[in-house]
Amino acid sequence: MAGMADKAKDFLSSDKGEQVSDKGLDKAGQVVDQKTGGTHDAQIEKGVTMADKKLGTE
């Protein structure tokens, strides 16, 4: 199991992993924004940004 976790961490630290995670987080943010009718834009954006910082390389 530790090997899989290391591989996932290495992938997310790569440029391609960063692009994939950004795309997924953006899509998730859009879906949540749509489901809430756009009433929580600031909170959704803050959550996406925090998740990106935690997962990504930037």
Secondary structure as a PSIPRED ss2 file (coil, helix, strand):
# PSIPRED VFORMAT (PSIPRED V4.0)

   1 M C   1.000  0.000  0.000
   2 A H   0.000  1.000  0.000
   3 G H   0.000  1.000  0.000
   4 M H   0.000  1.000  0.000
   5 A H   0.000  1.000  0.000
   6 D H   0.000  1.000  0.000
   7 K H   0.000  1.000  0.000
   8 A H   0.000  1.000  0.000
   9 K H   0.000  1.000  0.000
  10 D H   0.000  1.000  0.000
  11 F H   0.000  1.000  0.000
  12 L H   0.000  1.000  0.000
  13 S H   0.000  1.000  0.000
  14 S C   1.000  0.000  0.000
  15 D H   0.000  1.000  0.000
  16 K H   0.000  1.000  0.000
  17 G H   0.000  1.000  0.000
  18 E H   0.000  1.000  0.000
  19 Q H   0.000  1.000  0.000
  20 V H   0.000  1.000  0.000
  21 S H   0.000  1.000  0.000
  22 D H   0.000  1.000  0.000
  23 K H   0.000  1.000  0.000
  24 G H   0.000  1.000  0.000
  25 L H   0.000  1.000  0.000
  26 D H   0.000  1.000  0.000
  27 K H   0.000  1.000  0.000
  28 A H   0.000  1.000  0.000
  29 G H   0.000  1.000  0.000
  30 Q H   0.000  1.000  0.000
  31 V H   0.000  1.000  0.000
  32 V H   0.000  1.000  0.000
  33 D H   0.000  1.000  0.000
  34 Q H   0.000  1.000  0.000
  35 K H   0.000  1.000  0.000
  36 T C   1.000  0.000  0.000
  37 G C   1.000  0.000  0.000
  38 G C   1.000  0.000  0.000
  39 T C   1.000  0.000  0.000
  40 H C   1.000  0.000  0.000
  41 D H   0.000  1.000  0.000
  42 A H   0.000  1.000  0.000
  43 Q H   0.000  1.000  0.000
  44 I H   0.000  1.000  0.000
  45 E H   0.000  1.000  0.000
  46 K H   0.000  1.000  0.000
  47 G H   0.000  1.000  0.000
  48 V H   0.000  1.000  0.000
  49 T H   0.000  1.000  0.000
  50 M H   0.000  1.000  0.000
  51 A H   0.000  1.000  0.000
  52 D H   0.000  1.000  0.000
  53 K H   0.000  1.000  0.000
  54 K H   0.000  1.000  0.000
  55 L H   0.000  1.000  0.000
  56 G C   1.000  0.000  0.000
  57 T C   1.000  0.000  0.000
  58 E C   1.000  0.000  0.000
